[in-house]
Amino acid sequence: MENKRNLQLYWTRLTHEDWNIHLAATSEGICYVGSLNQPFEELTNWSAVRFKGSTLIRDDEKLQPYVTELIEYLQGSSKSFKLPFDYAGTPFQVAVWKALCSIPYGQTKSYSDIAIQIKKPAAVRAVGTAIGANPLLITIPCHRVIGKNGALTGYRGGLDMKTKLLQLERKDVYDEGGIQHGKFSH
């Protein structure tokens, strides 16, 4: 996998209720969604590895469409993301990330489910490593992956963030009659 180099990375900080998250984008699309309530250094450390020699430029206006989409998701008024992504990974990582995007809102899958889906059933640990390298928290929904026994497992954004995202989606899969749609366990 090649690192992208010498690009301008535009960044902003999403602040909504108790959510504070750093975002970054290239001219091609969003490339980074950070962890909940983490300092700016999380973004600078990530960009130093993944975008060596790139310049971080704060541009709230340029990233406003991404902020808007994420806030709509956090408010429960949107269940998917339509703006472009700009990420790079190994072919294996990209296959895992695409599989994550196929998990329906409000549902979960196990690491072994993802391994089977990408036709690498013995690669459960490698799937976990690829998920941990996901640069786009929330938008590539790695929070929807849980342990085979239904337990919450590691998450780059921390288990508190994963729990909040799963609770948000669980709340939204119930209709007015209290009927749950999809599966959800933790």
VOSEDO-747412 format. One record per atom (N, C-alpha, C): x, y, z; residue in three letters. Coordinates in steps of 0.1 Angstrom, whole numbers, padded with zeros to 4 digits, always signed. Layout:
XYZALA/...
REM end
This chain:
+0008-0012+0000MET/+0000+0000+0000MET/+0009+0012+0000MET/+0006+0021-0009GLU/+0013+0034-0009GLU/+0007+0045-0001GLU/+0015+0053+0006ASN/+0010+0064+0013ASN/+0008+0075+0003ASN/-0002+0083+0005LYS/-0004+0095-0003LYS/+0005+0106+0002LYS/+0012+0113-0006ARG/+0022+0123-0002ARG/+0019+0137-0008ARG/+0023+0146+0000ASN/+0024+0160-0004ASN/+0010+0166-0009ASN/+0000+0161-0003LEU/-0013+0167-0006LEU/-0017+0177+0004LEU/-0027+0185+0001GLN/-0032+0194+0010GLN/-0044+0187+0017GLN/-0044+0186+0030LEU/-0054+0180+0037LEU/-0062+0191+0044LEU/-0075+0192+0042TYR/-0083+0202+0048TYR/-0090+0195+0060TYR/-0091+0203+0071TRP/-0096+0197+0083TRP/-0106+0206+0090TRP/-0114+0201+0099THR/-0123+0208+0107THR/-0126+0200+0119THR/-0133+0206+0128ARG/-0138+0199+0140ARG/-0153+0199+0141ARG/-0159+0187+0141LEU/-0173+0186+0142LEU/-0176+0187+0157LEU/-0185+0196+0160THR/-0190+0197+0174THR/-0205+0197+0174THR/-0211+0187+0180HIS/-0226+0185+0180HIS/-0229+0178+0193HIS/-0237+0185+0202GLU/-0240+0179+0215GLU/-0228+0175+0222GLU/-0226+0162+0225ASP/-0214+0158+0232ASP/-0204+0151+0223ASP/-0206+0153+0210TRP/-0197+0148+0199TRP/-0187+0159+0195TRP/-0174+0156+0196ASN/-0164+0164+0192ASN/-0154+0155+0184ASN/-0153+0157+0171ILE/-0146+0148+0162ILE/-0138+0156+0152ILE/-0126+0153+0149HIS/-0118+0159+0139HIS/-0121+0152+0126HIS/-0122+0160+0115LEU/-0124+0154+0101LEU/-0114+0160+0092LEU/-0110+0152+0082ALA/-0101+0157+0072ALA/-0106+0152+0058ALA/-0102+0160+0048ALA/-0106+0156+0034ALA/-0095+0161+0025ALA/-0094+0154+0014THR/-0086+0159+0003THR/-0096+0166-0007THR/-0091+0170-0018SER/-0100+0176-0028SER/-0109+0165-0034SER/-0106+0152-0032GLU/-0113+0141-0037GLU/-0125+0136-0028GLU/-0123+0139-0015GLY/-0134+0134-0006GLY/-0129+0133+0008GLY/-0137+0129+0017ILE/-0134+0128+0031ILE/-0124+0116+0033ILE/-0113+0118+0040CYS/-0103+0108+0042CYS/-0101+0104+0056CYS/-0107+0111+0066TYR/-0104+0108+0080TYR/-0116+0113+0088TYR/-0121+0104+0097VAL/-0130+0108+0107VAL/-0124+0102+0120VAL/-0121+0111+0129GLY/-0114+0108+0141GLY/-0123+0102+0152GLY/-0117+0100+0163SER/-0123+0094+0175SER/-0130+0105+0183SER/-0139+0100+0191LEU/-0147+0109+0200LEU/-0138+0116+0210LEU/-0139+0130+0210ASN/-0133+0138+0220ASN/-0118+0136+0221ASN/-0111+0134+0210GLN/-0097+0132+0210GLN/-0090+0145+0206GLN/-0078+0148+0210PRO/-0071+0160+0207PRO/-0067+0160+0192PRO/-0064+0172+0187PHE/-0059+0174+0173PHE/-0048+0165+0170PHE/-0040+0161+0180GLU/-0028+0153+0177GLU/-0032+0139+0171GLU/-0044+0134+0174GLU/-0048+0122+0168GLU/-0048+0123+0153GLU/-0053+0134+0148LEU/-0053+0137+0133LEU/-0039+0139+0128LEU/-0031+0147+0135THR/-0017+0150+0130THR/-0009+0137+0130THR/-0010+0129+0140ASN/-0003+0116+0140ASN/-0007+0107+0128ASN/-0020+0106+0126TRP/-0025+0098+0115TRP/-0020+0104+0101TRP/-0021+0117+0099SER/-0017+0123+0086SER/-0002+0121+0084SER/+0006+0122+0095ALA/+0021+0120+0093ALA/+0024+0107+0088ALA/+0016+0097+0091VAL/+0019+0083+0086VAL/+0013+0081+0072VAL/+0000+0085+0071ARG/-0008+0081+0059ARG/-0006+0092+0048ARG/-0003+0104+0051PHE/-0001+0115+0041PHE/+0012+0122+0043PHE/+0023+0115+0043LYS/+0036+0121+0046LYS/+0038+0133+0038LYS/+0043+0144+0045GLY/+0047+0156+0038GLY/+0035+0165+0034GLY/+0023+0161+0038SER/+0011+0168+0035SER/+0009+0180+0044SER/+0002+0190+0040THR/-0001+0202+0048THR/-0015+0201+0053THR/-0017+0203+0066LEU/-0030+0203+0072LEU/-0035+0218+0072LEU/-0046+0220+0066ILE/-0052+0234+0064ILE/-0066+0234+0070ILE/-0068+0242+0080ARG/-0082+0243+0086ARG/-0091+0250+0075ARG/-0102+0243+0072ASP/-0111+0249+0062ASP/-0125+0244+0066ASP/-0131+0251+0075ASP/-0145+0247+0080ASP/-0155+0248+0069ASP/-0154+0257+0060GLU/-0163+0259+0049GLU/-0163+0247+0039GLU/-0150+0243+0035LYS/-0149+0232+0026LYS/-0154+0219+0032LYS/-0153+0217+0045LEU/-0157+0205+0051LEU/-0172+0205+0056LEU/-0178+0216+0054GLN/-0192+0218+0059GLN/-0202+0207+0054GLN/-0201+0203+0041PRO/-0210+0193+0037PRO/-0208+0180+0044PRO/-0196+0176+0048TYR/-0193+0164+0055TYR/-0198+0165+0070TYR/-0196+0177+0076VAL/-0201+0179+0089VAL/-0216+0178+0089VAL/-0223+0184+0079THR/-0237+0183+0078THR/-0242+0169+0078THR/-0236+0161+0069GLU/-0240+0147+0068GLU/-0238+0139+0081GLU/-0227+0141+0087LEU/-0224+0134+0100LEU/-0234+0139+0111LEU/-0237+0152+0112ILE/-0247+0156+0121ILE/-0261+0150+0118ILE/-0264+0150+0106GLU/-0277+0144+0102GLU/-0278+0129+0107GLU/-0266+0122+0105TYR/-0266+0108+0110TYR/-0267+0108+0126TYR/-0260+0117+0132LEU/-0260+0117+0147LEU/-0274+0121+0152LEU/-0281+0128+0145GLN/-0295+0132+0149GLN/-0305+0121+0145GLN/-0301+0111+0137GLY/-0310+0100+0133GLY/-0318+0104+0121GLY/-0315+0115+0114SER/-0323+0119+0103SER/-0317+0113+0090SER/-0305+0107+0090SER/-0299+0101+0079SER/-0293+0088+0083SER/-0294+0078+0075LYS/-0288+0065+0078LYS/-0277+0061+0069LYS/-0273+0070+0060SER/-0262+0066+0050SER/-0255+0079+0046SER/-0243+0077+0040PHE/-0235+0088+0036PHE/-0234+0088+0021PHE/-0235+0100+0015LYS/-0235+0101+0000LYS/-0223+0109-0005LYS/-0216+0117+0003LEU/-0205+0124-0002LEU/-0193+0115-0004LEU/-0184+0119-0013PRO/-0173+0109-0017PRO/-0163+0107-0006PRO/-0157+0095-0006PHE/-0146+0091+0003PHE/-0133+0091-0005PHE/-0122+0094+0002ASP/-0109+0093-0004ASP/-0100+0085+0006ASP/-0100+0072+0004TYR/-0091+0064+0013TYR/-0083+0055+0004TYR/-0072+0050+0010ALA/-0063+0041+0003ALA/-0060+0030+0013ALA/-0059+0018+0008GLY/-0055+0007+0017GLY/-0050-0004+0008GLY/-0046-0015+0014THR/-0043-0027+0006THR/-0055-0033+0000THR/-0054-0041-0010PRO/-0066-0047-0016PRO/-0075-0054-0005PRO/-0068-0061+0005PHE/-0075-0068+0015PHE/-0083-0058+0024PHE/-0076-0047+0028GLN/-0083-0037+0036GLN/-0095-0031+0029GLN/-0093-0028+0016VAL/-0104-0022+0009VAL/-0116-0031+0008VAL/-0113-0044+0006ALA/-0124-0054+0005ALA/-0131-0055+0019ALA/-0124-0054+0030VAL/-0130-0054+0043VAL/-0139-0041+0045VAL/-0133-0030+0041TRP/-0140-0017+0043TRP/-0153-0017+0034TRP/-0152-0022+0022LYS/-0165-0023+0014LYS/-0175-0032+0020LYS/-0170-0043+0026ALA/-0179-0052+0033ALA/-0186-0045+0045ALA/-0179-0037+0052LEU/-0185-0030+0063LEU/-0196-0021+0058LEU/-0194-0015+0047CYS/-0204-0005+0041CYS/-0217-0013+0037CYS/-0216-0026+0036SER/-0228-0034+0032SER/-0236-0038+0044SER/-0231-0035+0056ILE/-0239-0039+0068ILE/-0250-0029+0070ILE/-0262-0033+0070PRO/-0274-0023+0071PRO/-0274-0016+0084PRO/-0278-0004+0083TYR/-0280+0005+0095TYR/-0288-0003+0106TYR/-0283-0002+0118GLY/-0290-0009+0129GLY/-0288-0023+0130GLY/-0279-0029+0122GLN/-0276-0043+0123GLN/-0261-0045+0126GLN/-0258-0057+0130THR/-0244-0060+0133THR/-0240-0073+0126THR/-0227-0074+0124LYS/-0221-0087+0119LYS/-0208-0089+0128LYS/-0204-0102+0128SER/-0192-0106+0135SER/-0180-0105+0126SER/-0168-0105+0132TYR/-0156-0105+0124TYR/-0156-0117+0114TYR/-0160-0129+0119SER/-0161-0141+0110SER/-0171-0139+0099SER/-0182-0132+0102ASP/-0192-0129+0091ASP/-0185-0121+0080ASP/-0177-0111+0083ILE/-0170-0103+0074ILE/-0159-0112+0066ILE/-0152-0120+0073ALA/-0142-0129+0067ALA/-0149-0138+0057ALA/-0160-0143+0060ILE/-0167-0152+0051ILE/-0172-0144+0039ILE/-0177-0132+0041GLN/-0183-0123+0031GLN/-0172-0120+0020GLN/-0160-0118+0025ILE/-0149-0114+0015ILE/-0142-0127+0010ILE/-0148-0139+0013LYS/-0142-0151+0008LYS/-0128-0155+0014LYS/-0126-0151+0026LYS/-0114-0154+0033LYS/-0117-0159+0047LYS/-0124-0170+0048PRO/-0130-0174+0061PRO/-0119-0176+0072PRO/-0107-0179+0069ALA/-0097-0182+0079ALA/-0090-0169+0083ALA/-0094-0158+0078ALA/-0086-0145+0080ALA/-0093-0136+0090ALA/-0099-0142+0100VAL/-0107-0134+0110VAL/-0098-0124+0117VAL/-0086-0127+0121ARG/-0077-0118+0128ARG/-0073-0107+0118ARG/-0070-0110+0106ALA/-0066-0100+0096ALA/-0078-0091+0093ALA/-0090-0096+0094VAL/-0102-0087+0092VAL/-0102-0077+0104VAL/-0099-0082+0116GLY/-0099-0073+0127GLY/-0088-0062+0126GLY/-0077-0066+0121THR/-0066-0056+0118THR/-0070-0046+0108THR/-0076-0051+0097ALA/-0081-0041+0086ALA/-0092-0032+0092ALA/-0100-0037+0100ILE/-0111-0028+0106ILE/-0104-0018+0115ILE/-0094-0022+0122GLY/-0087-0012+0131GLY/-0080-0001+0123GLY/-0077-0004+0110ALA/-0070+0006+0102ALA/-0080+0015+0094ALA/-0093+0013+0096ASN/-0103+0021+0090ASN/-0101+0036+0093ASN/-0098+0044+0083PRO/-0096+0058+0086PRO/-0109+0066+0087PRO/-0121+0060+0084LEU/-0133+0068+0083LEU/-0143+0062+0093LEU/-0141+0065+0106LEU/-0151+0060+0116LEU/-0164+0066+0113LEU/-0174+0059+0117ILE/-0189+0062+0115ILE/-0192+0060+0100ILE/-0185+0067+0091THR/-0189+0067+0077THR/-0187+0053+0070THR/-0176+0046+0074ILE/-0174+0032+0071ILE/-0177+0025+0084ILE/-0189+0019+0085PRO/-0194+0016+0098PRO/-0188+0004+0105PRO/-0175+0005+0109CYS/-0168-0006+0116CYS/-0174-0008+0130CYS/-0182+0002+0135HIS/-0188+0001+0148HIS/-0199-0010+0148HIS/-0203-0014+0136ARG/-0213-0025+0135ARG/-0208-0039+0136ARG/-0195-0040+0138VAL/-0188-0053+0139VAL/-0186-0056+0154VAL/-0191-0068+0158ILE/-0191-0072+0172ILE/-0185-0086+0172ILE/-0182-0091+0184GLY/-0177-0104+0186GLY/-0187-0115+0182GLY/-0182-0126+0179LYS/-0191-0137+0175LYS/-0202-0140+0186LYS/-0198-0138+0198ASN/-0207-0141+0209ASN/-0216-0129+0212ASN/-0215-0118+0204GLY/-0224-0107+0206GLY/-0218-0096+0214GLY/-0205-0098+0220ALA/-0199-0089+0228ALA/-0193-0077+0220ALA/-0193-0065+0226LEU/-0186-0054+0220LEU/-0171-0057+0221LEU/-0164-0054+0210THR/-0150-0056+0210THR/-0143-0043+0206THR/-0130-0044+0205GLY/-0122-0032+0203GLY/-0127-0023+0191GLY/-0124-0010+0193TYR/-0128+0000+0183TYR/-0118+0011+0183TYR/-0113+0016+0172ARG/-0103+0026+0172ARG/-0108+0039+0179ARG/-0121+0041+0179GLY/-0127+0053+0185GLY/-0129+0051+0200GLY/-0127+0039+0205GLY/-0130+0036+0219GLY/-0144+0030+0221GLY/-0145+0021+0231LEU/-0158+0014+0233LEU/-0169+0024+0236LEU/-0166+0035+0243ASP/-0177+0045+0246ASP/-0183+0050+0233ASP/-0174+0053+0223MET/-0179+0058+0210MET/-0187+0047+0203MET/-0182+0035+0203LYS/-0189+0024+0196LYS/-0203+0022+0203LYS/-0203+0022+0216THR/-0216+0020+0223THR/-0226+0031+0219THR/-0221+0043+0219LYS/-0230+0054+0215LYS/-0236+0053+0201LYS/-0227+0049+0192LEU/-0232+0047+0178LEU/-0242+0035+0177LEU/-0239+0024+0184LEU/-0248+0013+0183LEU/-0261+0016+0190LEU/-0261+0024+0201GLN/-0273+0028+0208GLN/-0281+0037+0199GLN/-0275+0046+0192LEU/-0281+0056+0183LEU/-0289+0048+0172LEU/-0282+0038+0166GLU/-0288+0030+0156GLU/-0299+0021+0161GLU/-0297+0016+0173ARG/-0307+0007+0179ARG/-0320+0015+0181ARG/-0319+0027+0186LYS/-0330+0035+0189LYS/-0338+0038+0176LYS/-0331+0040+0165ASP/-0337+0043+0153ASP/-0343+0031+0145ASP/-0340+0019+0150VAL/-0346+0007+0142VAL/-0359+0003+0148VAL/-0363+0010+0159TYR/-0377+0007+0164TYR/-0387+0017+0158TYR/-0398+0011+0154ASP/-0408+0020+0148ASP/-0417+0025+0160ASP/-0428+0033+0157GLU/-0437+0038+0167GLU/-0444+0027+0175GLU/-0446+0015+0169GLY/-0452+0005+0176GLY/-0443-0004+0184GLY/-0430+0000+0185GLY/-0421-0007+0193GLY/-0415-0019+0187GLY/-0417-0021+0174ILE/-0412-0033+0167ILE/-0398-0030+0162ILE/-0389-0040+0166GLN/-0375-0038+0162GLN/-0374-0044+0148GLN/-0366-0037+0140HIS/-0363-0041+0126HIS/-0348-0044+0126HIS/-0344-0055+0120GLY/-0330-0059+0119GLY/-0326-0066+0132GLY/-0314-0070+0133LYS/-0309-0076+0145LYS/-0299-0067+0152LYS/-0298-0069+0165PHE/-0289-0060+0173PHE/-0286-0067+0186PHE/-0274-0069+0189SER/-0270-0075+0202SER/-0257-0069+0206SER/-0255-0069+0219HIS/-0242-0066+0225HIS/-0242-0070+0240HIS/
REM end
